[in-house]
């Protein structure tokens, strides 16, 4: 998908350097993928200690 964006050149250059991307498109894609992963982790942490996972090693072995 083609999109026109107004992104500071300095920011793109930093992302390209950090990710090793050779093109601006690769840099933006890498940055967006990293952001998605980061946000998913944040959402998972919201459930920390709130889920009742009464599974122990013996139960897991029995499931196989």
Secondary structure, DSSP 8 states (H G I E B T S, - for coil): --------HHHHHHHHHHHT-SSHHHHHHHHHHHHHHHHHHHHHHHTTTTS-----HHHHHHH-
